[in-house]
């Protein structure tokens, strides 16, 4: 990519897309095309076709998606599979038709089998059953990876895929009904502190192990791979470090300054027992994360709740 290359960031208002947009701007890229969801409905095939025909972007970051936590994934199953398949199919196909030089598709580590060996290596894809609670979303993302590879094989398109681990950062979703665990805990502990509540309830047993990466690190890796990686298959993006939900709750409690007690609701689902990515492929490509978890959460908490 040249600094003047026309770059389309799909989903630029979300946490992932906005982080990529900021990273590109910080590196001097000055010809970035964006559309809000009200300006361009990516589920609408004809609208997407018209946009690509008019704008003719050279590079595409496909960060647009319908996302959510366990509750949203498990209750809005049709929405998650339909909307994500439509969004990515429209953008990938129009990128091919309009001769986009390179596209980067963002998935999620929920694509891996629920009981895949840990840490998660790229070759474990499709080797076992998925976690049932987010299976529709995972199937959509797997379809996106395979679609990029198929367009590469049939048409010679330079379409690559990346699979970020659990992300947090600016513009995250803090809705307690459909957010991911880290932002949900930040909001819960903050509100408990503000309301002087005696206890905070956390879903599940607290035992699952999770890996988290700051969205700014993820964005830096995406821009790096857009410039360096040109192969089929996908690349994990993560820190390779993990923490239990119980320890995460304790860390957030400390950062927020909440003085009450933490209660774990064992009747609620845990999700996969462990989920950490193997970042060997990314390491070999020459990229490493730089924002450590406590530092990153402190910054996000300050920027979001203490403005």
C-alpha positions as CSV (number, residue, x, y, z in Angstrom):
1,X,0.0,0.0,0.0
2,X,1.2,3.5,-0.9
3,X,0.2,6.4,1.4
4,X,-2.2,7.6,-1.3
5,X,-3.7,4.2,-2.1
6,X,-7.5,4.1,-1.8
7,X,-8.3,2.0,1.2
8,X,-11.8,0.9,2.2
9,X,-12.3,0.1,5.9
10,X,-15.6,-1.8,6.2
11,X,-17.0,-1.4,9.7
12,X,-14.9,1.7,10.6
13,X,-17.2,2.7,13.5
14,X,-16.8,-0.6,15.4
15,X,-14.0,-1.4,17.8
16,X,-12.0,-3.4,15.2
17,X,-12.6,-1.1,12.2
18,X,-12.0,2.1,14.2
19,X,-8.7,0.8,15.5
20,X,-7.6,-0.1,11.9
21,X,-8.7,3.4,10.7
22,X,-6.7,5.1,13.5
23,X,-3.6,2.9,12.7
24,X,-3.7,3.7,9.0
25,X,-4.1,7.4,9.8
26,X,-1.2,7.3,12.2
27,X,1.0,5.8,9.5
28,X,0.2,8.5,7.0
29,X,-2.4,6.8,4.8
30,X,-4.6,9.6,3.6
31,X,-7.1,8.2,1.1
32,X,-9.3,6.1,3.4
33,X,-12.9,5.4,2.3
34,X,-15.6,4.7,4.9
35,X,-19.4,4.4,5.1
36,X,-21.6,4.1,8.1
37,X,-24.2,1.3,8.2
38,X,-26.9,3.9,7.5
39,X,-25.0,5.1,4.4
40,X,-24.3,1.6,3.1
41,X,-26.1,-1.5,4.2
42,X,-23.5,-4.3,3.5
43,X,-26.3,-6.9,3.6
44,X,-27.8,-5.3,0.5
45,X,-26.1,-6.9,-2.5
46,X,-27.0,-4.2,-5.0
47,X,-26.0,-1.4,-2.7
48,X,-22.5,-3.0,-2.1
49,X,-22.1,-3.5,-5.9
50,X,-22.9,0.2,-6.6
51,X,-20.5,1.3,-3.9
52,X,-17.6,-0.7,-5.3
53,X,-18.3,0.4,-8.9
54,X,-18.3,4.0,-7.9
55,X,-15.4,4.1,-5.4
56,X,-13.1,1.4,-6.8
57,X,-11.0,0.9,-3.6
58,X,-7.6,-0.7,-4.1
59,X,-7.3,-2.3,-0.7
60,X,-10.1,-3.5,1.6
61,X,-10.1,-4.2,5.4
62,X,-13.3,-6.3,6.0
63,X,-13.9,-5.6,9.7
64,X,-17.7,-5.2,9.4
65,X,-19.7,-7.9,11.2
66,X,-22.5,-8.6,13.6
67,X,-20.8,-9.5,16.9
68,X,-21.7,-10.2,20.5
69,X,-21.1,-12.3,23.6
70,X,-22.4,-15.7,24.6
71,X,-26.0,-14.5,25.3
72,X,-26.4,-12.7,22.0
73,X,-24.8,-15.5,20.0
74,X,-26.9,-18.1,21.6
75,X,-30.3,-16.3,21.2
76,X,-29.9,-14.4,17.9
77,X,-28.6,-17.5,16.0
78,X,-30.3,-16.8,12.7
79,X,-29.2,-13.1,12.7
80,X,-25.6,-14.0,13.4
81,X,-25.3,-16.6,10.6
82,X,-27.4,-14.7,8.0
83,X,-26.0,-11.2,8.5
84,X,-22.4,-12.2,8.7
85,X,-22.6,-14.5,5.6
86,X,-24.3,-11.7,3.6
87,X,-21.9,-9.0,4.7
88,X,-18.7,-10.9,3.8
89,X,-20.1,-12.5,0.7
90,X,-21.1,-9.1,-0.8
91,X,-17.8,-7.4,0.1
92,X,-15.5,-10.3,-1.0
93,X,-17.4,-10.8,-4.3
94,X,-17.4,-7.2,-5.2
95,X,-13.7,-6.9,-4.3
96,X,-13.1,-9.6,-6.9
97,X,-15.4,-8.0,-9.5
98,X,-13.8,-4.6,-9.1
99,X,-10.2,-5.8,-9.1
100,X,-9.3,-4.9,-5.5
101,X,-5.5,-5.4,-5.2
102,X,-5.8,-7.0,-1.8
103,X,-8.4,-7.7,0.9
104,X,-8.0,-8.6,4.5
105,X,-10.9,-10.6,6.1
106,X,-11.2,-10.6,9.9
107,X,-12.6,-13.6,11.6
108,X,-12.5,-14.8,15.2
109,X,-10.9,-17.6,17.2
110,X,-14.4,-19.0,17.9
111,X,-13.9,-20.8,14.5
112,X,-11.9,-23.4,16.3
113,X,-13.4,-26.7,17.6
114,X,-14.6,-26.4,21.3
115,X,-12.2,-29.1,22.4
116,X,-9.3,-28.3,20.1
117,X,-5.8,-28.9,21.5
118,X,-4.3,-25.8,23.1
119,X,-2.8,-23.5,22.2
120,X,-4.8,-23.1,19.0
121,X,-2.8,-23.6,15.8
122,X,-4.2,-22.6,12.4
123,X,-4.3,-26.2,11.2
124,X,-6.9,-27.2,13.9
125,X,-9.6,-25.5,11.8
126,X,-12.5,-28.0,11.0
127,X,-11.0,-30.9,13.1
128,X,-13.9,-31.1,15.6
129,X,-17.3,-29.8,16.8
130,X,-17.7,-26.1,17.4
131,X,-18.8,-24.5,20.7
132,X,-22.6,-24.7,20.4
133,X,-23.3,-21.3,21.9
134,X,-21.6,-19.4,19.0
135,X,-21.7,-22.0,16.2
136,X,-23.7,-19.8,13.8
137,X,-21.2,-17.0,14.0
138,X,-18.3,-19.4,13.8
139,X,-19.7,-21.1,10.7
140,X,-20.2,-17.7,9.0
141,X,-16.5,-16.8,9.7
142,X,-15.2,-20.2,8.5
143,X,-17.2,-19.6,5.3
144,X,-15.4,-16.2,5.0
145,X,-12.0,-17.8,5.3
146,X,-12.8,-20.5,2.7
147,X,-14.3,-17.9,0.4
148,X,-11.1,-15.9,0.4
149,X,-9.1,-19.0,-0.3
150,X,-11.5,-20.1,-3.1
151,X,-11.3,-16.7,-4.8
152,X,-7.6,-16.9,-4.5
153,X,-7.5,-20.3,-6.1
154,X,-10.1,-19.7,-8.9
155,X,-9.4,-16.1,-9.7
156,X,-6.0,-15.3,-8.3
157,X,-7.3,-12.8,-5.9
158,X,-4.9,-11.7,-3.1
159,X,-7.4,-12.1,-0.3
160,X,-6.0,-13.0,3.1
161,X,-7.7,-13.8,6.4
162,X,-6.7,-13.2,10.1
163,X,-8.2,-14.6,13.2
164,X,-7.9,-12.2,16.2
165,X,-8.2,-13.5,19.7
166,X,-10.6,-11.8,22.3
167,X,-10.3,-8.1,21.8
168,X,-10.9,-5.0,23.9
169,X,-10.4,-1.3,23.4
170,X,-12.0,2.0,22.4
171,X,-15.5,1.8,20.9
172,X,-16.2,-1.6,22.5
173,X,-19.7,-2.7,23.3
174,X,-20.7,-2.3,26.9
175,X,-24.3,-3.5,26.6
176,X,-24.7,-6.2,29.4
177,X,-27.1,-8.2,27.3
178,X,-24.8,-8.8,24.3
179,X,-21.2,-7.7,25.1
180,X,-18.1,-9.8,25.6
181,X,-16.7,-10.7,29.0
182,X,-14.1,-8.0,29.5
183,X,-16.2,-4.9,28.6
184,X,-19.2,-6.5,30.5
185,X,-17.0,-6.9,33.6
186,X,-15.7,-3.3,33.3
187,X,-19.2,-1.9,33.2
188,X,-20.4,-4.2,36.0
189,X,-17.6,-3.3,38.4
190,X,-17.8,0.4,37.5
191,X,-21.5,0.6,38.1
192,X,-21.2,-1.4,41.3
193,X,-18.6,1.1,42.6
194,X,-20.7,4.1,41.6
195,X,-23.8,2.7,43.2
196,X,-22.0,1.4,46.3
197,X,-23.2,-2.2,45.7
198,X,-22.2,-5.0,48.0
199,X,-21.4,-7.6,45.4
200,X,-20.8,-8.2,41.7
201,X,-22.1,-11.4,40.0
202,X,-19.9,-12.9,37.3
203,X,-21.3,-15.5,34.9
204,X,-20.0,-19.1,35.1
205,X,-17.4,-20.7,37.4
206,X,-14.5,-18.3,36.7
207,X,-12.3,-21.2,35.6
208,X,-12.2,-20.8,31.8
209,X,-8.9,-19.5,30.5
210,X,-9.0,-16.6,28.0
211,X,-6.5,-14.6,26.0
212,X,-7.1,-10.9,25.4
213,X,-5.5,-8.4,22.9
214,X,-5.9,-4.7,22.8
215,X,-7.7,-3.6,19.6
216,X,-4.8,-1.1,18.8
217,X,-2.4,-4.1,18.8
218,X,-4.7,-6.1,16.6
219,X,-5.0,-3.2,14.1
220,X,-1.2,-2.8,14.0
221,X,-0.9,-6.5,13.2
222,X,-3.6,-6.2,10.4
223,X,-1.9,-3.3,8.7
224,X,1.5,-5.2,9.0
225,X,0.0,-8.4,7.5
226,X,-1.7,-6.4,4.7
227,X,1.8,-5.3,3.7
228,X,3.7,-8.5,4.4
229,X,1.5,-11.6,4.1
230,X,0.2,-12.9,0.7
231,X,-0.6,-16.6,1.2
232,X,-3.7,-18.7,1.5
233,X,-5.0,-19.9,4.8
234,X,-5.2,-17.5,7.8
235,X,-3.0,-16.1,10.5
236,X,-3.8,-16.0,14.3
237,X,-3.5,-12.6,15.9
238,X,-3.0,-12.8,19.6
239,X,-0.7,-12.2,22.6
240,X,-0.3,-15.9,23.4
241,X,-0.9,-15.1,27.1
242,X,-3.9,-16.3,29.0
243,X,-5.8,-15.4,32.2
244,X,-8.7,-17.1,34.0
245,X,-12.0,-15.3,34.2
246,X,-11.7,-15.3,38.0
247,X,-8.3,-13.6,37.8
248,X,-9.6,-11.2,35.1
249,X,-12.5,-10.2,37.4
250,X,-10.0,-9.6,40.2
251,X,-7.8,-7.5,38.0
252,X,-10.7,-5.4,36.8
253,X,-11.9,-5.0,40.4
254,X,-8.5,-3.6,41.3
255,X,-8.3,-1.3,38.3
256,X,-11.8,0.1,38.9
257,X,-11.3,0.4,42.7
258,X,-14.3,-1.6,43.7
259,X,-14.4,-2.7,47.3
260,X,-17.2,-5.3,47.4
261,X,-17.2,-9.0,46.9
262,X,-17.3,-11.1,43.7
263,X,-19.8,-13.9,43.3
264,X,-19.7,-16.5,40.5
265,X,-23.0,-17.8,39.1
266,X,-22.3,-21.5,38.3
267,X,-25.8,-21.8,36.6
268,X,-24.6,-19.7,33.7
269,X,-22.5,-21.1,30.8
270,X,-18.7,-20.9,30.8
271,X,-18.2,-21.4,27.1
272,X,-15.1,-23.1,26.0
273,X,-12.8,-24.3,28.9
274,X,-9.7,-22.8,27.4
275,X,-8.9,-20.6,24.4
276,X,-5.4,-19.3,23.7
277,X,-3.9,-18.9,20.2
278,X,-0.6,-20.2,19.0
279,X,1.1,-17.2,17.5
280,X,4.1,-19.0,16.0
281,X,3.0,-18.1,12.4
282,X,2.6,-14.4,13.3
283,X,5.9,-14.4,15.3
284,X,7.7,-15.8,12.2
285,X,6.2,-13.1,10.1
286,X,7.9,-10.6,12.5
287,X,5.1,-9.0,14.5
288,X,4.6,-9.0,18.3
289,X,2.1,-7.4,20.6
290,X,3.1,-4.4,22.8
291,X,0.2,-3.5,25.1
292,X,0.1,-5.7,28.2
293,X,-3.3,-6.6,29.7
294,X,-3.3,-4.5,32.9
295,X,-1.9,-1.4,31.1
296,X,-4.4,-1.8,28.3
297,X,-7.4,-2.2,30.6
298,X,-6.4,0.8,32.7
299,X,-6.2,2.9,29.6
300,X,-9.6,1.7,28.3
301,X,-11.2,2.2,31.7
302,X,-9.8,5.8,31.9
303,X,-10.8,6.7,28.3
304,X,-14.3,5.1,28.5
305,X,-15.6,5.6,32.1
306,X,-13.5,8.5,33.5
307,X,-13.8,11.1,30.7
